[in-house]
């Protein structure tokens, strides 16, 4: 993976900048499913940021379905940008449905009843 950089003059939070750089690397094929990422502490040292900033970026990407945390194996690329986009949309749908009073089971039933 090419060098990840952060721009402290950019108003975008640092953890989001780090996450965006990792997303780009995955999208461009520099890191693919199964590839291990450097430890967060190493990433942080290279970027000159706190390791919590990198951990936060990793958690964000894990929640998007792009990274996977495995005990003893570290952080690995779990999916493609497409999977991450679908996961993000699914989370939006779940949030929207909950806001409108739907429980998880009701949402699953609704989705399963749709054609296609």
LOSE-915104 format. One record per residue: z, y, x of N, C-alpha, C in turn; residue in three letters. Coordinates in steps of 0.2 Angstrom, whole numbers, padded with zeros to 4 digits, always signed. Layout:
BEGIN
ZYXZYXZYXALA ...
This chain:
BEGIN
+0000-0006+0004+0000+0000+0000+0000+0006+0004UNK -0004+0011+0003-0005+0017+0007+0002+0021+0006UNK +0002+0026+0010+0008+0030+0010+0009+0033+0004UNK +0015+0032+0001+0017+0036-0005+0020+0042-0003UNK +0018+0048-0006+0021+0054-0005+0024+0058-0011UNK +0029+0062-0010+0032+0066-0015+0031+0073-0013UNK +0030+0077-0018+0029+0085-0017+0035+0088-0020UNK +0039+0090-0016+0045+0094-0018+0044+0100-0022UNK +0038+0103-0021+0037+0109-0025+0034+0108-0032UNK +0032+0102-0033+0030+0100-0040+0036+0099-0044UNK +0035+0102-0051+0041+0102-0055+0042+0094-0058UNK +0037+0090-0057+0038+0083-0059+0044+0080-0056UNK +0049+0077-0059+0054+0074-0056+0052+0069-0050UNK +0056+0068-0045+0054+0064-0039+0053+0057-0041UNK +0057+0054-0046+0057+0047-0047+0050+0046-0051UNK +0048+0051-0055+0041+0050-0059+0036+0051-0054UNK +0036+0055-0049+0031+0055-0043+0030+0048-0040UNK +0036+0045-0038+0036+0039-0035+0033+0034-0039UNK +0035+0033-0046+0032+0029-0050+0024+0030-0051UNK +0022+0036-0051+0015+0037-0052+0011+0035-0046UNK +0014+0035-0040+0010+0033-0034+0010+0025-0034UNK +0015+0022-0036+0015+0015-0037+0010+0012-0042UNK +0010+0016-0048+0005+0014-0053-0002+0015-0050UNK -0003+0020-0047-0010+0021-0044-0012+0016-0039UNK -0007+0014-0035-0008+0008-0030-0010+0002-0034UNK -0007+0000-0039-0008-0006-0043-0015-0005-0046UNK -0016+0001-0049-0023+0002-0052-0029+0001-0048UNK -0028+0004-0041-0033+0003-0036-0033-0003-0033UNK -0029-0008-0034-0029-0014-0031-0026-0015-0025UNK -0022-0010-0023-0018-0010-0016-0012-0015-0017UNK -0010-0015-0023-0004-0020-0024-0006-0024-0031UNK -0006-0030-0030-0008-0034-0036-0002-0039-0038UNK -0003-0042-0044+0002-0047-0047+0004-0052-0041UNK +0011-0052-0041+0014-0056-0036+0016-0053-0029UNK +0013-0047-0028+0014-0044-0021+0021-0041-0022UNK +0025-0042-0016+0031-0039-0015+0031-0031-0013UNK +0035-0027-0016+0036-0020-0014+0041-0020-0008UNK +0041-0015-0004+0046-0014+0001+0053-0013-0003UNK +0058-0014+0001+0065-0013-0002+0065-0006-0004UNK +0069-0004-0009+0070+0003-0011+0073+0007-0006UNK +0077+0004-0002+0080+0008+0003+0075+0010+0009UNK +0071+0006+0010+0065+0007+0015+0061+0013+0012UNK +0059+0012+0006+0055+0017+0002+0058+0024+0003UNK +0064+0024+0001+0068+0030+0001+0068+0033+0008UNK +0069+0029+0013+0070+0032+0020+0063+0035+0022UNK +0057+0032+0020+0051+0034+0022+0049+0041+0018UNK +0051+0041+0012+0050+0047+0008+0055+0053+0009UNK +0061+0051+0012+0066+0056+0013+0069+0058+0006UNK +0070+0053+0002+0074+0054-0004+0079+0049-0005UNK +0084+0050-0010+0089+0045-0011+0087+0039-0013UNK +0090+0033-0011+0087+0027-0014+0088+0026-0021UNK +0093+0030-0025+0093+0030-0032+0087+0032-0035UNK +0083+0037-0032+0077+0040-0034+0072+0034-0035UNK +0071+0030-0030+0067+0024-0029+0069+0019-0034UNK +0075+0017-0035+0078+0012-0040+0076+0015-0047UNK +0076+0021-0048+0075+0024-0055+0067+0023-0056UNK +0063+0024-0051+0056+0023-0052+0054+0016-0053UNK +0057+0011-0049+0056+0004-0050+0058+0002-0057UNK +0064+0004-0060+0066+0003-0066+0061+0005-0072UNK +0059+0011-0071+0054+0014-0075+0048+0009-0076UNK +0045+0007-0070+0040+0003-0070+0041-0004-0072UNK +0047-0007-0071+0049-0013-0074+0049-0013-0081UNK +0051-0007-0084+0051-0006-0092+0044-0006-0094UNK +0040-0004-0090+0033-0003-0092+0029-0010-0092UNK +0033-0015-0088+0030-0021-0088+0025-0022-0081UNK +0026-0017-0077+0022-0017-0070+0026-0021-0065UNK +0032-0020-0065+0036-0023-0059+0041-0028-0062UNK +0043-0033-0058+0048-0038-0060+0053-0038-0054UNK +0060-0039-0056+0065-0039-0051+0067-0047-0051UNK +0067-0049-0045+0069-0056-0045+0074-0057-0039UNK +0080-0060-0041+0085-0061-0036+0083-0065-0030UNK +0084-0063-0024+0082-0066-0018+0074-0065-0016UNK +0070-0062-0021+0063-0061-0019+0062-0053-0019UNK +0066-0049-0022+0065-0042-0022+0061-0040-0028UNK +0057-0035-0027+0053-0032-0032+0046-0034-0031UNK +0043-0037-0036+0036-0039-0036+0032-0036-0041UNK +0026-0035-0040+0021-0033-0045+0020-0038-0051UNK +0021-0037-0057+0021-0041-0062+0015-0041-0066UNK +0012-0035-0067+0006-0035-0071+0001-0030-0069UNK -0004-0029-0073-0009-0024-0072-0008-0017-0076UNK -0011-0012-0074-0010-0006-0078-0011-0007-0085UNK -0016-0011-0087-0018-0012-0094-0012-0015-0097UNK -0008-0020-0094-0002-0023-0097+0003-0018-0098UNK +0004-0013-0093+0009-0008-0093+0007-0003-0099UNK +0001-0002-0100-0001+0003-0106+0001+0000-0112UNK -0001-0007-0113+0001-0011-0119+0008-0011-0120UNK +0012-0012-0115+0019-0012-0116+0022-0006-0118UNK +0019+0000-0115+0022+0007-0117+0020+0008-0124UNK +0014+0006-0127+0012+0007-0134+0017+0003-0138UNK +0018-0003-0136+0023-0008-0140+0030-0005-0141UNK +0032-0002-0135+0039+0002-0136+0038+0008-0140UNK +0033+0011-0140+0032+0017-0145+0032+0015-0152UNK +0029+0009-0153+0029+0006-0160+0036+0004-0162UNK +0039+0001-0158+0046-0001-0160+0051+0005-0161UNK +0050+0010-0157+0054+0016-0158+0052+0019-0165UNK +0046+0020-0166+0043+0022-0172+0046+0018-0178UNK +0045+0012-0178+0047+0007-0184+0055+0008-0185UNK +0058+0008-0180+0066+0009-0180+0068+0015-0184UNK +0064+0021-0182+0065+0027-0185+0064+0027-0192UNK +0059+0023-0194+0058+0022-0201+0061+0016-0205UNK +0066+0014-0202+0070+0009-0205+0068+0002-0204UNK +0064+0000-0200+0061-0007-0200+0066-0010-0194UNK +0068-0016-0196+0071-0021-0191+0066-0024-0187UNK +0068-0027-0181+0064-0031-0177+0060-0036-0181UNK +0063-0040-0185+0060-0046-0188+0055-0043-0193UNK +0056-0038-0196+0052-0035-0201+0045-0033-0198UNK +0046-0030-0192+0040-0027-0188+0036-0033-0186UNK +0039-0038-0183+0036-0044-0181+0032-0047-0187UNK +0035-0048-0193+0032-0050-0199+0026-0046-0200UNK +0026-0040-0200+0021-0035-0202+0015-0036-0197UNK +0017-0036-0190+0011-0037-0186+0008-0044-0187UNK +0012-0049-0188+0009-0056-0189+0004-0056-0195UNK +0006-0052-0200+0002-0052-0206-0005-0048-0206UNK -0006-0044-0200-0012-0040-0199-0018-0045-0197UNK -0024-0043-0199-0029-0047-0197-0031-0046-0190UNK -0034-0051-0187-0036-0049-0180-0033-0053-0175UNK 
